[in-house]
Amino acid sequence: MTAISVLDLMMIGEGRTFSDTMDGALALARHVEKHGFKRYWVAEHHNMPGRLTALPF
């Protein structure tokens, strides 16, 4: 069987908060795990507006 993975860009849409995006990422990770996906990846981007992973912490 071919292993299938998911890449999440973790977009912060207009009217959404950091928490909204984190909650969505967690829900997606749980969903794909339940359906047998092999990996859940988070894309790392720097200086790209609208992506949670581009925010400085």
Secondary structure, 3 states (H helix, E strand, C coil): CCCCEEEECCECCCCCCHHHHHHHHHHHHHHHHHCCCCEEEECCCCCCCCEHHHCCC
